[in-house]
Amino acid sequence: MQKLNPTAQNPYNTDAAFDWLYPERIQLLSKRHWTPMSVARKAAHFLSQGERKRVLDIGSGVGKFCLVGAMYYPAATFYGVEQRQELYNYALDARDKLKVKNVHFIHGNFTQLDLDNYDNFYFYNSFFENLDKGDRIDHEIEYSTSLYVYYSKYLSRALENRPSGTRLVTFHSLGDEVPNTYQLVDASDDFLYKSYIKR
Ligand SMILES: C[S@@+](CC[C@H](N)C(=O)[O-])C[C@H]1O[C@@H](n2cnc3c(N)ncnc32)[C@H](O)[C@@H]1O
């Protein structure tokens, strides 16, 4: 097992402390839209095991999962792809403040990426905003049920093409993007957190 950085020396080891890296508007979105610290650490631990350590967060928001993973698992490299320019910019600012090197952010739609360049994947129900009218990050982009279906199928197909041993963590997912070749290996009691390994 990799050695963790000692938390006592990490001033960003709680959600409240971490959220102070961002402006108030972004802090207010945290509870609903950004991965909690404990979940990010658990997921990053699972996804950074073994030889293959390029971890992609599909819909990385302001970078919280990637940045927490990079702080605690320096031997892995974390990548985040985010469609919203503003959130991508906040992720870069937070990376500069934290001075972590093993994290890279990409601005764009995940469908523009070659997912073959990554080993393991994290997914915090990024496409759900297309179904949920209630609590959206903003009104800057187009939302639709057909986009939810398109993105979920696209991701499912891409995950299906990954080699045996590929690791996946989902959080709050409806499961539509998880191919049935991925075996569930762990889940939280409330089933919001699930980890899988491809057979
Ligand atoms: C629930 S947030 C999770 C943020 C981050 N993964 C975390 O855990 O802190 C989902 C993010 O996915 C992004 N997203 C949704 N669809 C996307 C797509 N097709 N390509 C890239 N980003 C997308 C949204 O803009 C949003 O920032």
The ligand as an ORCA input file, in Angstrom:
! r2SCAN-3c Opt
* xyz 0 1
  C     -21.356     16.444     -9.835
  S     -20.073     17.456    -10.569
  C     -18.654     16.563     -9.955
  C     -17.365     17.335     -9.948
  C     -16.133     16.550     -9.546
  N     -16.037     15.276    -10.230
  C     -16.098     16.295     -8.062
  O     -16.359     15.188     -7.684
  O     -15.827     17.204     -7.276
  C     -20.189     16.964    -12.301
  C     -19.420     17.826    -13.276
  O     -19.432     17.175    -14.550
  C     -19.412     18.162    -15.562
  N     -19.892     17.549    -16.801
  C     -21.145     17.106    -17.081
  N     -21.214     16.573    -18.314
  C     -19.965     16.678    -18.849
  C     -19.400     16.315    -20.108
  N     -20.161     15.744    -21.063
  N     -18.078     16.551    -20.336
  C     -17.326     17.169    -19.371
  N     -17.814     17.557    -18.162
  C     -19.122     17.311    -17.894
  C     -20.309     19.256    -15.011
  O     -20.048     20.490    -15.659
  C     -19.941     19.233    -13.521
  O     -18.938     20.164    -13.248
*
